[in-house]
């Protein structure tokens, strides 16, 4: 280990920054956030630092550095472009046993600045020992996505109740197990959702009755159209902590692979005319698993509230008093159209967009065709592969020009995406010859004509 990671309390302590440019400014900011009393010494000072001094945030001395400037300071930072000055600062600080950091020169440092994830009082510091600071920042970015801002509030809540937990639970193991349940269970989720008062009450109840099994929770999560990079941060977090996963046919393998590896996975997918697991059975399973104390992930393709029966499922949960939360996903219309280079609205082509369920019921597509054939809009048909010929025929029958551009996107946003582009008259034949397979999305409107100009996503040939 090249460095011993430590967190220093600098509140009210004097810190010296030698240098008055952009680099110095970058170091002043975290010192102020830590509560330090900051003094800047340099012959030239940038305007932003002067403005800080004008409002009393920092102290400034316009002069060259002298060793006497170090009197009474806890930390010195050399942030100049003059190598000789930086070496002097480092040498004089070491002689006085003062912590010193020389920007971009680890050999002259006794301490280094890490990349910081701040969820105060929770803090994470990442360092490469000065060898690759850009890598440290990249790692910080990856970890940032896994840590909601509310982790700090969760830590504050735990601090508030620590004495009560210690008084109630005598053994260290029992306290550890109690806090693990708090940090990974419904109480933490209440904090993440901003419901602090409910979280405090739930924690107080758990302390009074530590052996009572709490009801679980259901996470209704939109898995997007297929590309796992389109998942939200909240979706990823909940996918990683669920005990049981009920997933649909339209959830891609790549997205499903991101759920917790030891979670129980239950397939509840349905296709047209084939419902091996009924909606009523899915609703019942969600309630049963939650009542058993499980964290249940209901993972749906796209967005759960757009042709996903998400509203029906949470309505059933609400009727049975099961706590739940809903995480939106990128719906197929947005995701597939974007990856195909087809804007759903465009000032010159379409001023509105309509999402339509395009699957047949009893071999009939009973839709308001006259409204759909009106100009100035984009039509997006979900689940319309089997009804493609009917859709195109009905639109033409009700007045839409046969030359109106139309597209079918197969397996959109994935590496297997294919886009079939034509018009109302010839698209069905192109799709038939290409042997397209579900899942697909149909887009009708003049915006489709922009596909050849705006397509950007590498895909298999489908045109």
C-alpha positions in Angstrom: 0.0 0.0 0.0 1.7 3.2 -1.2 -0.5 5.5 0.9 -2.6 5.2 4.0 -6.1 6.5 3.3 -7.2 9.0 6.0 -10.0 11.5 6.3 -8.8 14.7 8.0 -11.0 17.1 9.9 -10.0 20.5 8.7 -13.0 22.5 10.2 -11.6 25.8 11.4 -8.0 24.9 10.6 -5.8 27.1 8.5 -4.7 25.9 5.0 -2.4 27.6 2.6 -2.7 27.5 -1.2 0.3 28.8 -3.0 -0.8 29.9 -6.5 -3.6 32.1 -7.9 -4.7 30.4 -11.1 -7.3 27.8 -12.2 -5.5 25.0 -10.5 -5.4 26.8 -7.2 -9.2 27.5 -7.6 -9.8 23.8 -8.0 -8.1 23.1 -4.7 -9.7 25.9 -2.8 -13.2 24.6 -3.4 -12.9 21.2 -1.6 -11.0 22.9 1.2 -13.9 25.3 1.8 -16.4 22.4 1.6 -14.4 20.7 4.4 -14.7 23.9 6.5 -11.1 25.0 6.3 -9.9 28.6 6.7 -8.2 29.2 3.4 -5.4 31.7 2.6 -4.1 32.1 -1.0 -0.7 33.5 -1.6 0.5 34.4 -5.2 1.9 37.4 -7.1 -1.1 37.2 -9.5 -4.6 36.2 -8.5 -7.5 35.3 -10.9 -10.7 37.2 -10.7 -12.8 34.3 -9.3 -10.5 34.0 -6.3 -10.6 37.8 -5.7 -14.4 37.6 -5.7 -14.2 34.9 -3.0 -12.0 37.2 -0.9 -14.4 40.2 -1.4 -17.2 38.3 0.3 -14.9 37.0 3.0 -14.8 33.3 1.9 -11.0 33.2 1.7 -8.0 35.4 2.5 -5.7 36.6 -0.2 -2.1 37.9 -0.1 -0.7 39.2 -3.3 3.0 38.5 -3.1 5.6 35.8 -3.8 5.7 32.8 -1.4 7.8 33.0 1.7 8.3 30.1 4.3 6.9 32.3 7.0 3.5 32.0 5.2 3.3 28.5 6.6 3.0 29.6 10.2 0.2 27.8 12.0 -1.2 26.0 8.9 -2.3 22.4 8.9 -2.0 21.8 5.1 -0.1 23.5 2.3 -0.9 23.1 -1.4 1.4 24.2 -4.1 -0.6 25.0 -7.2 1.8 27.0 -9.4 3.3 26.4 -12.8 6.7 27.3 -11.4 8.6 24.1 -10.6 11.2 25.9 -8.5 8.5 27.4 -6.3 6.7 24.1 -6.0 9.9 22.4 -4.9 10.5 25.1 -2.3 7.0 24.8 -0.9 7.4 21.0 -0.6 10.8 21.2 1.1 9.9 23.9 3.6 6.6 22.1 4.5 8.4 18.8 5.1 11.0 20.4 7.3 8.2 21.8 9.5 6.2 18.5 9.4 3.3 20.1 7.7 1.2 18.1 5.2 1.9 19.2 1.7 0.4 18.5 -1.7 2.0 19.6 -4.9 -0.4 19.4 -7.8 0.5 16.8 -10.5 3.8 16.0 -8.8 3.4 13.0 -6.4 7.1 12.8 -5.7 6.9 16.2 -3.9 3.7 15.3 -1.9 3.3 13.9 1.6 -0.5 13.8 1.0 -2.5 13.5 -2.2 -6.0 14.5 -3.2 -8.3 11.6 -4.1 -11.4 11.7 -6.4 -14.2 12.1 -3.9 -17.8 10.8 -3.8 -19.6 13.0 -1.3 -22.8 11.8 0.3 -22.0 13.4 3.7 -21.6 11.9 6.2 -20.9 9.0 3.8 -17.7 9.7 1.8 -15.7 7.6 -0.6 -12.2 8.5 -1.7 -10.5 7.0 -4.8 -6.9 7.4 -5.6 -4.3 6.0 -8.0 -1.4 7.5 -6.0 -1.1 10.3 -8.4 -0.2 8.0 -11.3 -3.5 8.2 -13.2 -5.9 10.9 -11.8 -8.1 10.7 -14.9 -8.7 7.0 -14.2 -9.6 7.8 -10.6 -12.2 10.3 -11.8 -13.6 7.7 -14.2 -13.9 5.2 -11.4 -15.7 7.8 -9.3 -18.2 8.4 -12.1 -19.0 4.7 -12.2 -19.5 4.5 -8.4 -21.5 7.7 -8.4 -24.2 6.0 -10.4 -24.6 3.3 -7.8 -24.9 5.6 -4.8 -28.1 7.7 -4.5 -27.7 11.1 -3.0 -30.0 9.9 -0.1 -27.3 7.7 1.3 -26.1 10.6 3.5 -29.7 10.9 4.9 -29.7 7.2 5.6 -26.5 7.5 7.6 -27.9 10.4 9.5 -31.0 8.4 10.3 -28.8 5.5 11.6 -26.8 7.9 13.7 -29.9 9.3 15.3 -31.1 5.8 16.4 -27.8 4.1 17.2 -28.2 4.6 21.0 -31.7 3.1 21.0 -30.5 0.1 19.0 -27.5 -0.4 21.3 -29.8 -0.3 24.3 -32.3 -2.8 22.8 -29.8 -5.3 21.3 -27.0 -6.3 23.5 -24.8 -8.4 21.3 -22.7 -7.0 18.5 -23.8 -9.7 16.1 -27.5 -8.9 16.7 -26.9 -5.2 16.1 -25.0 -5.9 12.9 -27.8 -8.1 11.6 -30.4 -5.5 12.5 -28.6 -2.7 10.7 -28.1 -4.9 7.6 -31.8 -5.4 7.4 -32.4 -1.6 7.8 -29.8 -0.6 5.1 -31.0 -3.2 2.6 -34.7 -3.2 3.3 -37.9 -1.1 3.1 -36.7 1.5 5.6 -33.8 2.4 3.3 -36.1 2.6 0.4 -38.3 5.0 2.3 -35.3 7.2 2.7 -34.3 7.0 -0.9 -37.9 8.1 -1.9 -37.7 11.1 0.4 -40.2 9.8 3.0 -38.1 10.6 6.0 -40.9 10.8 8.6 -42.2 7.4 7.6 -38.7 6.0 7.6 -38.1 7.2 11.2 -41.4 5.7 12.4 -40.6 2.4 10.6 -37.2 2.3 12.2 -38.6 3.1 15.7 -41.1 0.3 15.2 -38.4 -2.1 14.1 -36.4 -1.3 17.3 -39.4 -2.0 19.5 -40.1 -5.3 17.7 -36.9 -6.5 16.1 -38.1 -10.1 15.6 -41.2 -9.1 13.6 -40.9 -9.8 9.9 -41.7 -6.7 7.9 -43.7 -6.9 4.7 -41.7 -7.0 1.6 -42.0 -4.6 -1.3 -42.5 -4.7 -5.1 -40.4 -2.8 -7.5 -42.2 -2.2 -10.8 -39.2 -1.5 -13.1 -39.1 -0.6 -16.8 -36.3 -2.5 -18.5 -36.3 -0.3 -21.6 -36.4 -1.6 -25.2 -33.3 -3.9 -24.9 -30.0 -2.0 -24.6 -28.9 -2.2 -20.9 -27.1 1.1 -21.2 -30.6 2.7 -21.3 -31.5 1.6 -17.8 -31.9 4.3 -15.1 -29.6 4.4 -12.0 -32.6 3.5 -9.8 -33.5 0.6 -12.0 -30.0 -0.9 -11.7 -30.0 -0.4 -7.9 -33.3 -2.2 -7.4 -32.4 -4.9 -9.8 -29.3 -5.6 -7.7 -31.2 -6.0 -4.4 -34.3 -7.9 -5.3 -34.8 -11.4 -4.0 -37.3 -12.6 -6.6 -37.6 -11.4 -10.2 -40.8 -11.8 -12.3 -39.8 -10.9 -15.9 -41.6 -10.5 -19.2 -40.8 -11.9 -22.7 -39.7 -8.5 -23.9 -37.0 -8.1 -21.3 -33.7 -8.6 -23.2 -31.1 -11.1 -22.0 -28.6 -8.4 -21.6 -30.9 -6.5 -19.2 -31.9 -9.6 -17.3 -28.2 -10.4 -16.7 -28.0 -7.3 -14.6 -30.3 -8.6 -11.8 -28.8 -10.0 -8.7 -27.2 -13.4 -9.6 -28.6 -15.3 -6.7 -32.1 -13.9 -7.1 -34.9 -16.3 -8.0 -36.0 -15.7 -11.6 -39.6 -16.5 -12.7 -40.6 -16.1 -16.3 -44.2 -14.8 -16.7 -44.0 -13.7 -20.4 -47.1 -13.7 -22.6 -47.4 -13.7 -26.4 -50.4 -13.1 -28.6 -52.9 -15.9 -28.0 -50.5 -17.7 -25.6 -50.8 -16.8 -21.9 -49.2 -19.6 -19.9 -49.2 -17.3 -16.8 -52.3 -15.2 -16.6 -52.3 -11.6 -15.4 -54.4 -12.6 -12.4 -51.8 -15.2 -11.5 -49.0 -12.6 -11.8 -50.9 -10.2 -9.6 -51.4 -13.0 -7.0 -47.7 -14.0 -7.0 -46.6 -10.4 -6.4 -48.8 -10.1 -3.3 -47.8 -13.6 -2.0 -44.1 -13.0 -2.3 -44.2 -9.5 -0.8 -46.3 -10.9 2.2 -43.5 -13.4 2.8 -41.1 -10.5 3.2 -39.4 -10.7 -0.1 -38.2 -7.8 -2.2 -39.9 -8.5 -5.5 -38.7 -7.1 -8.9 -41.4 -6.9 -11.5 -39.3 -6.4 -14.6 -41.0 -5.3 -17.8 -39.7 -4.4 -21.2 -40.0 -0.7 -22.2 -42.0 1.4 -19.7 -44.4 -0.4 -17.3 -47.1 2.2 -17.8 -47.2 2.1 -21.7 -49.0 -1.0 -22.9 -47.4 -2.9 -20.0 -50.4 -3.4 -17.6 -48.3 -1.8 -14.9 -51.3 0.2 -13.7 -53.3 -3.0 -13.2 -50.5 -4.6 -11.2 -49.9 -1.7 -8.8 -53.7 -1.2 -8.4 -53.8 -4.8 -7.2 -50.9 -4.3 -4.8 -52.5 -1.1 -3.4 -55.7 -3.1 -2.7 -53.7 -5.5 -0.6 -51.7 -2.9 1.2 -48.4 -4.0 -0.4 -45.7 -1.2 -0.6 -44.4 -0.6 -4.1 -42.5 1.8 -6.2 -42.4 2.4 -9.9 -39.3 3.1 -12.0 -40.0 4.4 -15.5 -38.2 2.9 -18.5 -37.5 4.2 -21.9 -40.5 3.0 -23.9 -40.0 1.2 -27.3 -41.2 4.2 -29.3 -38.5 6.5 -27.9 -35.7 4.0 -27.8 -36.3 2.3 -31.2 -37.0 5.5 -33.1 -33.9 7.1 -31.7 -31.7 4.2 -32.6 -33.2 4.1 -36.1 -32.6 7.8 -36.6 -36.3 8.6 -36.8 -37.4 11.7 -34.7 -40.9 11.1 -33.6 -41.7 14.8 -33.9 -40.2 17.4 -36.2 -41.2 21.0 -36.9 -41.4 20.4 -40.6 -43.1 16.9 -40.6 -45.1 16.1 -37.4 -46.5 18.2 -34.6 -47.8 15.3 -32.6 -47.2 11.6 -32.0 -49.7 8.8 -31.1 -48.8 5.5 -29.5 -51.2 2.7 -30.6 -51.6 -0.9 -29.6 -51.4 -2.7 -32.9 -52.1 -6.3 -32.0 -55.3 -8.0 -33.1 -58.1 -9.0 -30.8 -60.4 -11.7 -32.3 -58.7 -11.1 -35.7 -59.9 -7.5 -35.7 -58.0 -4.2 -35.3 -60.8 -1.9 -34.2 -59.1 1.5 -34.2 -60.2 5.1 -35.0 -58.7 4.9 -38.5 -60.1 8.3 -39.7 -58.3 10.1 -36.8 -55.1 8.1 -37.4 -55.1 9.0 -41.1 -55.1 12.7 -40.4 -51.9 14.6 -41.5 -49.2 16.2 -39.3 -48.7 13.4 -36.9 -46.5 10.4 -36.3 -48.1 7.0 -35.6 -46.3 4.4 -33.6 -47.8 0.9 -33.4 -46.7 -1.4 -30.7 -47.0 -5.2 -31.2 -48.2 -4.7 -34.8 -46.1 -7.3 -36.7 -49.0 -9.7 -37.3 -51.4 -6.8 -38.2 -49.0 -4.9 -40.4 -50.9 -5.5 -43.6 -54.2 -4.5 -42.0 -52.6 -1.4 -40.5 -51.3 -0.2 -43.9 -54.5 -1.1 -45.7 -56.8 0.6 -43.3 -54.7 3.8 -43.3 -54.8 4.0 -47.1 -58.5 3.1 -47.2 -59.2 6.0 -44.8 -57.3 8.6 -46.9 -53.6 8.4 -46.1 -51.4 8.5 -49.2 -50.0 5.1 -50.1 -46.6 6.8 -50.5 -46.5 7.9 -46.9 -43.1 6.7 -45.4 -43.4 3.8 -43.0 -40.8 1.7 -41.1 -40.7 -1.5 -39.0 -37.9 -1.8 -36.5 -37.0 -5.3 -35.3 -35.3 -5.8 -32.0 -34.6 -2.1 -31.6 -31.6 -0.8 -29.6 -29.9 -4.2 -29.6 -27.0 -5.5 -31.7 -29.7 -7.5 -33.6 -31.6 -4.4 -34.7 -32.9 -4.2 -38.3 -34.9 -1.3 -39.8 -37.2 -2.0 -42.7 -38.1 1.3 -44.5 -40.7 1.8 -47.2 -44.1 3.2 -47.5 -47.6 2.1 -46.7 -47.9 0.3 -50.1 -44.7 -1.7 -50.0 -43.6 -2.1 -46.4 -45.6 -5.3 -45.7 -43.9 -7.0 -48.6 -40.4 -5.9 -47.5 -41.0 -7.1 -44.0 -42.3 -10.5 -45.3 -39.3 -11.0 -47.5 -37.0 -10.0 -44.7 -38.6 -12.5 -42.3 -38.8 -10.1 -39.5 -39.5 -11.5 -36.0 -40.9 -9.9 -32.8 -40.4 -7.7 -31.0 -41.0 -5.0 -33.6 -42.3 -1.5 -33.7 -44.0 0.2 -36.6 -43.7 4.0 -37.3 -45.8 5.7 -39.9 -45.3 9.3 -41.0 -43.1 11.7 -42.9 -40.5 11.7 -40.1 -39.5 8.2 -41.4 -38.1 9.9 -44.5 -35.3 11.3 -42.3 -34.0 7.8 -41.5 -31.4 7.6 -44.3 -30.0 11.0 -43.3 -30.1 10.6 -39.5 -29.4 6.9 -38.9 -26.4 6.5 -36.7 -26.6 3.1 -34.9 -24.8 0.2 -36.5 -27.3 -2.5 -37.3 -27.9 -5.5 -39.5 -29.2 -4.8 -43.0 -33.0 -4.8 -43.1 -33.8 -2.4 -45.9 
